[in-house]
Amino acid sequence: MATISTASAVFVDGPCPFLTCLDTGPHGHDICPDCEAVGFGNAFFGTCVRSWKWISDERRAELLGAIEGNQP
């Protein structure tokens, strides 16, 4: 299996080494330009959380509030 990394993405030509990805064929993952997390996967960084399409607006607001110190 080959993995190619660039400044903005990681490309894998076989089974993915990333824990939450189940792809087994050629595919890529974008990289967060601010924290460099693969697939925007850093739950403790606002840029990543803002990019997530799979969570509700309410959950996003809660996470961002906790990250940015707006909640106790």
PyMOL commands that set and color helices and strands:
alter all, ss='L'
color gray80, all
select helices_A, chain A and resi 46-51+57-67
alter helices_A, ss='H'
color red, helices_A
select strands_A, chain A and resi 3-5+9-12+27-30
alter strands_A, ss='S'
color yellow, strands_A
deselect
rebuild
show_as cartoon
